[in-house]
């Protein structure tokens, strides 16, 4: 059961991370800069201008994939926790 709860929490965090990367790229970039001391390394981490659109597109696509996979993990963890409660008789149908 503790493993399922951790799977649920980590999946929720990853779903939020992927959602921000895909649908809110400016907020995601600010969050990453805040967490990784981006002001110190911004010159090293920014791609060249001719690659910027490609890198941003790949980042958004990767965020969408992370969002989908982590939502599946959350669904599976919630379903397994629910079925475990049903089996133990804690929840009645």
C-alpha positions in Angstrom: 0.0 0.0 0.0 2.8 2.6 0.8 4.2 1.9 -2.7 0.9 2.7 -4.3 0.6 5.9 -2.3 4.1 6.9 -3.4 3.2 6.0 -7.0 0.1 8.2 -6.7 2.0 11.2 -5.3 4.9 11.0 -7.7 2.6 10.5 -10.7 0.6 13.5 -9.7 3.8 15.6 -9.4 5.0 14.4 -12.8 1.6 15.1 -14.4 1.8 18.6 -13.1 5.4 19.0 -14.4 4.4 17.6 -17.8 1.3 19.8 -18.0 3.3 22.9 -17.2 6.0 21.9 -19.8 3.4 21.4 -22.5 0.7 24.0 -22.0 2.4 26.7 -19.9 6.0 26.9 -21.4 6.8 30.4 -20.0 5.8 29.4 -16.4 7.6 26.1 -16.8 10.8 27.9 -17.9 10.6 30.3 -14.9 10.1 27.3 -12.6 13.1 25.5 -14.1 15.2 28.6 -13.8 14.2 29.0 -10.2 15.0 25.4 -9.3 18.2 25.2 -11.3 19.8 28.6 -10.6 19.1 29.5 -14.2 20.2 33.1 -13.9 23.7 31.8 -13.4 23.6 29.4 -16.3 21.2 31.1 -18.7 23.9 31.8 -21.3 24.9 28.2 -21.4 21.4 26.7 -21.4 19.7 28.8 -24.1 19.8 27.2 -27.6 20.9 29.1 -30.7 18.3 31.2 -32.5 17.9 28.8 -35.4 17.2 25.9 -33.1 15.0 27.7 -30.6 11.7 26.8 -32.2 12.7 23.1 -32.7 13.9 22.8 -29.1 10.7 24.5 -27.8 8.5 22.2 -29.9 10.4 19.1 -28.7 10.1 20.3 -25.1 6.4 20.8 -25.4 6.0 17.3 -27.0 8.1 15.7 -24.3 5.9 17.5 -21.7 2.8 16.1 -23.3 4.2 12.6 -23.2 5.2 13.0 -19.6 1.7 14.3 -18.8 0.0 11.3 -20.5 2.3 8.6 -18.9 2.0 10.1 -15.5 -1.7 10.4 -15.7 -1.8 6.7 -16.5 0.4 6.0 -13.5 -2.0 8.0 -11.3 -5.0 6.2 -12.7 -3.4 2.8 -12.1 -2.4 3.6 -8.5 -5.8 5.0 -7.7 -7.5 2.0 -9.2 -5.2 -0.4 -7.3 -5.8 1.4 -4.0 -9.5 1.4 -4.6 -9.6 -2.3 -5.4 -7.5 -3.0 -2.3 -10.0 -1.2 -0.2 -12.8 -3.1 -1.8 -11.0 -6.4 -1.2 -10.5 -5.6 2.5 -14.1 -4.5 2.9 -13.4 -0.9 3.8 -15.6 0.3 1.0 -19.0 -1.2 0.3 -20.6 -1.2 -3.2 
